[in-house]
Amino acid sequence: MLLLATAMGGSLLQLPVLGWFTQIAVLAAALRGFFAVPLEPATACAAVMLFATTLCIVPAGIILARLGGITLRDAARGSSAQRTA
């Protein structure tokens, strides 16, 4: 629970270009601070946790959108049409 709460807190501190790296750094720092894990395993664990909690849904979403008949071009056209309206 402590690691998940820290991961959620790290997602609130995202920088514009370095978003995922700040999440990994915050979670690795939490692992080092709370559990005294060395830097390399803490960073690896943080990267795997980022993938497991946020990035693993992207391929499934793309596959389901494709099965539903939605392409990325259609989604981009729809979002650009909403911005101009």
Order of alpha helices (4+ residues) and beta strands (2+ residues): alpha-alpha-alpha-alpha-alpha
